[in-house]
Amino acid sequence: MAEHDPKLDALRQQRVLNPRPGEVTDELFVEDSFFDARDLVQVKYEMLRRVQAEGQSVSTAAAAFGFSRPSFYQAQSAFGQDGLAGLVPHKRGPKQAHKLTEEVLALIRETRRENPSVRPGELARLIQQRFGTTVHPRSIERALLRHQKKLR
């Protein structure tokens, strides 16, 4: 049975677990236990440092740390903009219901106030007609649930 690894759990929880630690072939990560190929932030930082401080080529450094050249440049840009925090992966996709603007939500609330039995599918069609925006009925259901929670 495998031994429990708290660092692995922490890396997973903080969303910084390197999905491809086996692709890191840099000598420090192979020979020195301080360097952990599973730590994505450490791997990216060391890759950037290798190019900046030691003058290694981008292609060589990217390959040794398991990245492509475009990934190197993305990491470099993120680090330049946000420092070490920029190397932490961010969740992808929209951060909120971006199609459900205040104007759209006002239409939903007003329509439901006039006719509480109107279904999310019908609301989606109304939104499409009025605003030209396609919204999934389930998104409307979630917005209505959030609104109900606010009223409590």
Sequence and secondary structure as in RCSB ss.txt:
>XXXX:A:sequence
MAEHDPKLDALRQQRVLNPRPGEVTDELFVEDSFFDARDLVQVKYEMLRRVQAEGQSVSTAAAAFGFSRPSFYQA
QSAFGQDGLAGLVPHKRGPKQAHKLTEEVLALIRETRRENPSVRPGELARLIQQRFGTTVHPRSIERALLRHQKK
LR
>XXXX:A:secstr
     HHHHHHHHTT B S GGG   HHHHH TTS TTBHHHHHHHHHHHHHHH   HHHHHHHTT  HHHHHHH
HHHHHHHGGGGGS    S SS TTS HHHHHHHHHHHHH TT  HHHHHHHHHHHH     HHHHHHHHHHHHHH
H 
